[in-house]
């Protein structure tokens, strides 16, 4: 058996959390506990009970929601995290009625190696992504050699409003034997973070100027607080007569950030010296807490930031003005892949807005405000750490396969795409044995006909969730890139922009179209016929689900 073995309980694919067991010689280490229940751990309870520690990388639910149950079931296993994370963790169970201490778990210092046993040490660095998020280096020493595993957790190389990026310079040349890191962005490249913020602010301002109220469902920690600070400080909203309402769960996260002000970026600390960071009635836009359970009158267009796990549909029915719901692009994609009616979906409450979506009283939008590194940041971290083995977790399997298929990684590292429930051994040595690369190529046939050129693709492509995004509108954009021909899917939003419909009445939505059955379009008059359709897609064949169905044979 290898000195280093990883047993994945959950890998963060889709909406599942992250939980790994790392065996380093005689030492056992649990990495995060984002399990909604402990059944996978109970199946190997003797192994879990003998673990030396559990390390929690940060306080997001997909990494921490199982910690409360874990502490009750396995009290002998100590839980370690950064100082900030220990203070944020209780917010994950705030709405479940537990009485929680103000600080939870054993706090670790930044940068300083800490001996956990006589042969095991841990050293952590800020990972960006969320206040308190940490990457950890575990070192296990034997008389023959030292074994090193670096667990990146969720990391972000760039600075955001409330978090400074991962300090790459401090990690350069660590040369761990194994690097475990997320690959949620796959090979995608993101615009600069400030560019994303400006685009989002412009879209919000545009919708508000149309007289629409805005609803932004967000996680309890992270994105909600970023949005509040963005609206407080962005030039397009400064001085505007807008009220921003924040629900109780997200507001509790804001209050926790105020207690952690010395740990936040210096620019935020300077801002807080001159005016309140979150709550302010004097300066526009006004930042207010939503009373709970009472709901204030919303007679004028406003902005509501609410926890995505709660039923937020009532806000869209509380006032006469129309509403726009803005979903983070990554969460909207998870909803599309898993199915919006999935029991585990965070957005099941959207189903109750069928009539409003059909009439245009409510419409859906997506936006991008990333806190995960893209392809450039991910490969940059790998190349600077220079590990022997790279384990890719926490992302859609096809995105992880794309990342593992990059030639710049294939030729330098031993890459692994683990499967939950199957142990992964790491053979160490000077000889480089590279596993076979995932097969990401498809053969297509070009057929010339009188009406033009046809591109015939294999049926296996349609099994990939990305096919639904490519065929969102049934149209693609084709352009030359050097000697290569590049195909890009056109979204419904692209078509609306080209047709000049963004400023007018919204198109009817596929979300509650009567032709949409099992996630696919059933209208033979639609260009989307037979295709899987996005909830935000639309076309001229729309028919309200409440209307009398038409005969499919009618033209």
N, C-alpha and C positions, 0 to 999 in steps of 0.2 A: 504493500500500500504506500502511496506517496505521502510525503510529509505534509503536503498541502492538498486539501480537498474542500470543495464547496458543495453544499447540499441546498439547492433552492427550493424553498417552500412556496414562494410566490414571486413573480418576476416583474410585476408592474405592467403587464400587457393590458392595454385597454383600461378598464375601470378597476382592475384588481390592484391590491397594494404590493409592497415590496417586503420580503422577509427571506433572509438567507442564513444558512449556518456554515460557518467557516471553521474547519478543523486544521489547526497548526500544531503538528506533533501531538502532544498530550493535552493541548489546550483547545477548548471549544468557545467560539465567539458567535453570537447572534448579531446579525446586521439588520437593524430596523424591525418593526413589527406592524406592518400596515394591513394585517389580516382582519377582515370583518368578524371572523370567529377563529377559535384556536384549534379547530379540528385537525388541521395538518400537523400541528405541534403535539397534540394529544396522541397521534398515531405513533410517535417516536418519543414519548414522554421521558423515558429513561435517559435518552441522549440529551434532551433539552435540560433536564434537571441537573445534569453534570456540567453544564456550560459554565465558564468562568465569568462571563458578563454578557450583557446585551448593550450594544452601542446604537443610539438613536441619532441619525444624522441631522434631522430637523423636525419641526413640529407640524408639518402638513399631514393631513389625515391618511394619505396613501403610504406614509411611512410610520405613522404613530398611533393609528386608531385602535390597534389591538393591545397597546401597552397597559391600559388600566386592567383589562382582564388578565393579561400576562402576569402582572404584579400580584394579583390575587391567587393565581394558579401556581406560579413558580416564585414564591417570595424569597427563596434562597439565592436567586440569580440577580446580582446587582445590575442596575440600569445606569448607564453613563451617557452624558450629552454635554454640550457646551453650556456655559452659564446662562446665556440668553434662552436657549432651547428649554432648559429646565423651568424657566418662568413662563414660557408660552404653551407648554404641553397641556396644562389643565384646561385650556380653552377648547380642546377637542371633546371634552365631556361636560361642558358647561350646561347644555340643554338636556342632560340625562339625569339630573337630580343628585349626582354624587357630591359628597362633601370632600373637597380636595384641598390639600395644603397649598400655600402660595407658591412654593417651589417644589419641584418634583424630580427625583433622581439625583445622582452624584454629578456635580459640576466639574468639568475638565478645564484647565487653563489653556489658552491659545499658545501654540508654538513649542511648548515645553514638554519633552518626553516624560511620561509618568509610568513608573513601574507598577504594574498590576499584580504580578507575581515575580518570583525570582528569575524567571526566564521569558516573561512577556511584558512588553512596553507598548504604550499608545501615545501618539502625538497627533494633534489636530490643528488644522488651518481653516480660516474662513473660506466657505465655498461659494459666496455670493448667493443668489437665488432667493433667500429669505433671511431676515435677521436671525443670527444664531446658527444658520446652516453650516455644517462642518464636514470637511473631508478628513479621513483618518489614516494614519500609517501604523500598522501593527507589525511589531518585530518580535520574532520568536527565536531564541538563541539556544543552540545545542553546542556540545564540545567541538563538533565538526565545522559548523557554519551558522550564520544567521539567516533566517527566512523572513522575507518582508512582503506584506500585502498592503496595497493602497486601495482604500474604498472611497471613491469620489462622492458618493451620494448624488443628490441633484446639485449641479453646479452651473454657474453663469459667469462668463469671463468679463462681461461688461458691467459698468455701473448702472444701477437704476436709481430711482428717486430716494429710496430708503435703505438701500444696501449697496455696499461697495463690492466690486467684482472679485473673483478668486485671484489671489496674489501669485501669479504664475512664476515670477522671478524667485520666490522663496522655495518653489518646488522643483526647480530645474535640476536635472541630473540625479534625482533620488534613486533611480534604477531599481524599482521594486521587482520582485519575482513575478507578481501577479497584480494587475490593475483591474478593478471592478468599477465600471462606470456606466452611467445612463447613456442611451442613444436615442432619446425620444424624438429628436429632430431629424434623425436619419441623415441623408445627404442634402437636406434642404439648406438654403442660405437665407438668413434673415436680414432685413434692412437694419441699419443702425438703430439702437434703442431710442434715441431722441427723435429720429425720423418716424418711428412707430408712434411715439407719443403725440407728435404734431399731427399725424394723419388721423389718429383717434380723436384728438381735440377738435380738429376741423369737421369731422363727421358728426360729432355730438352737437357742435354749435350749429351746423347746417340743419340738422333735424329739429333742434330747439327753435330755430328761427322760423321753421315751417309751422310752429304752433303745436308740436308734438311733445308730450312728456316722455321721459326716457327711463327705462328700467334696466339695470345692470346686475344680473345674478353673478355672484362671485364666491370663491371659497371664504371661509371664516378668516383666514390669515393670508396676508401677502397681497394679492391683487386688489382687494377692496381698499386697503389702506393706501396703496399706490395711487388708486384712482382718486381718493379724497384729496391727497396732496397735489396731484396733477390738476384737479379742478380748482384748488385753492390758489395755485401759483401760475397757471398757464395764462399767457397774455390774452388769449381769446375770451377768457372767462372773467378776468380781473375787472371788477366794477360792474359786471352784468347783474341785472335784477333777477337772479335765479336762486331758488331754494334747493339745496341738496339734502335729501333725507337719507339717513343711514340707519338700518335696522339694528336691533339690540345685539345680535351676535357679532356682526361686523364692528359695531361700536365698541364692544368689549375688547376686540382686537386692537382698536385704536387706543383705548385706555391703557392696554398692556404696553403698547409701543411708547406711550408717554412715560411710563415707569422705566423704560429702557433707553431713554434719550441719550445718555452718555455713550451708548454702544452704536448709535446711528451715525451716519456720515456727518462730517463737520459742517457741510452746507445746510443740512437740516437743523443741526444744533443752532447755527447762526440765525436761521429763519425763526426758530422757536423763541429766540431771545427778544424779538421785536413784535411778534404777534403769535396768538395761539396756533399750534400746529394743526389741530383738527377742528375744534369747536369754536365758532365765532359768530355772534349775532350782529356785530357792528360793521364788518367789512363784507362786501359782496364779492362773490356769491356767498349766501348764508349757509352755514353748515349746521344741521340740526339732527338730533336723535329722533328716531321714530318712536312715539310712545307705544308701549306694549301693555295690553293687547289692543288698546284703542287706536284708531287710524285717523290722522288729521284730515281736515278738508283740503283737497288739492284742486282749487278752482282755477289755478293758472298753471301753465306748463312748468314742470319741475323735473328733477332728477332723483331717482330712488336707487340706492345701492343696497342690495339685500343678499343674505346668505342663500346660495343656490340649493341647499338641502331643504329649505322651507318652501311652502306653497306661497308663491308671490303673485298668483293670478288675481287676487282680490284688488290689488292696486290698480290694475288696468280697467277695473269696472267701477272705480270709486269716483271718477270725474268724467265730464262730458268730452274733454279734448282727446284726440287720438294718442295712442302710445306706440313707441318703438322699443322692442326688446333687443338688446345687444348682447350676444353670446360670445365669449372667448372662442376663437377659431378652433383651438385644440379640443376644448370640451364639446363644442358643437360637432366636431368630427367623430368623437367617441360616441356621441348620441346617435349619429348616423350609422356608424359601423355596428353598434350593439343593438340598434333599434330603439326609437324613442319610447316605445311602450315596454321596454325591458324593465323587470322589477327592480333592477339595481340602478336604473337611470336617475340622474339628479333632476331631470326636467320632465317628469311625468305630469307635473302640474300644467304644462303647456297644453295637454290634451283638453283641459277644461276651457280653453280659450278658442275653441273651434268656431263658434259663430262670429266672434270678434275678428279672428284671422280671415274668415271668409269675406267679411264686409270691408276689410281694410281698416277697421277701427284700431286694430293691432297689427303691426308687421314685425318681421324678424330681420335682424342684421347680424353680421359677424365682424369681429375685429381682431387684430393681432397686437398683443403687448407681451412679448416673450420674457420669460425668466429662466429659460434653458438655453444652453449654448447650441449653436447650429453646427453644421459640418466643419466650418473653419475653426471654431473654438474647440470642438471635440478632438479633431486631429492635432491641433496645436498642443493640447494638454498631453495627448499620448506621446507625441514626438519629444516633448520636453521632459517627460518622466522617464521615457525609454525603458519600458518594462519588457519582460520576455513573453508573458501571457497577457492577453487582453480579453476580458469577459464583458460582453455587451448585454445590458439588461434595460428594463424600464422604457418600453416603447412598443409600438405596433411591430409584430414580427417581420413584416415586409420592410419596414423602415430599418430595423436592425440588420436585416440581410443586405440591404443596399449599402449600409455603412461597412459591413464586413467584406463586401465585394470590392471596395476601393483598392486599386493596385498599390497605392502608396502605403496602405496598411498590410496588404497581403504579402508583400515582399519583405517586410521587416519584423512582423510579430506573429505569434501563434494566437489566432483569433478563435473565440468560442461563443456560440449562441446556445446557452443552456436551456434545458427543458425542466419545468417544475416537476419535482419528485424524482429526478434522476441525478445521482451524484456525479461530480465532475472532478477528476484527478488531474493534477498539474505535474507533468514530468519536467524536471529541471536538469539542466546540463548545458554544455557548450555547443552541442550539436543542434542545429535549427531544423525542426521538422514541422513544416507548415501544413495544417489541415487543408483539404480541398476547398476551394472557394465556392460559395453558393452560385448556382447557375441562374444568372439574371437575364440571359439573352433569349430572345424569341425570334423565330424565323417567320418572315412575312413574304407574301407574293404580290408583285405589282402586275396588274392586268390593264392593258390598254383597250379601250372600247370607243365607239363612235361618240358617246356622250362625254368622254373624258377618261380619267385614269382612276382605277379602283385599287385600293390597298386592302388586301385580304389578310386578316390577322387570325392567329389561332384562338380557339375557344378558351384555352387556359388563362388568357389574359383577364377574362371577365370575373374570375374567381378572386382577383386581387381587389381589396376595398377601394384602391385608388381609381379603379375603372369607373366607379360611380361619380367621382369628381370630374374625371376627364369627359364623361358623357353627360354632364349636368344639363346642358342645353341642347345636346344633339349636334353641336357644331364644334369644329376645331379650327385653330389658326395655324397656318403652315408657313414657314419662312426658311430661307437658306441661312446656314451658319457655317461659313467657309464652304467646304465641299459636302457638308452634311445637311440633311433636311430635318428640321425640328418641328414636331407637332405639339401644340399646346391647346388644352381644352378651354373652351369659352364658357364662363359661368353665366348664370342668369343676371348677376349684377353687371357683368361686362356688357351684356346685350342691352340692359336698361340704360346704361350710361351712353352707349352708342346711339340708341334711339331717342335720347333726351327725355327719358321718363322719370328720372330721379326726382325732379322738382314737381312732378304732377302727382296724380292719384296713384297709389301703389298698385302694382299688378296683383291679381288674385293669386293666392298661394297654394302650392301642392299639398300643404300640410293637411288641409281638410277638403281637398278636391274629391268629388264623388268618383272620379275615374281612378283614383289611387287605391290599389288593392295589394296588400302584402308588400308595400314599399315600392311597387312598380306601377307604371302608367298603363291603363287599360283602354285608352281612347285611340281608335285607329286614325282619328283626324289630327292627333298630336304628333309633333316631331319627336316626342319622347316615348312614343308607343313601345311597350315591351321593356323599357329600360328602368333600372332602379333610379328613383328620383329623390333629390334632396328636399327636406321640408320647406326650404326657402325658394325652391324652383317655381316657375310659373310659365304658362303659355296661353295662346288664344283659345285653346279648347277647354279652359277651366269651367267646371260646373260645380256649384256648391253641393256638398254632401247632403244638405237638407233639401235640395231640389229634387224633382222627379227625375229618375235616371232616363237617359235617352237610349233608344235602340242602337246597339253597336253597329248595325248595318246602315244607319243613316249617314249620309255624307257630311 
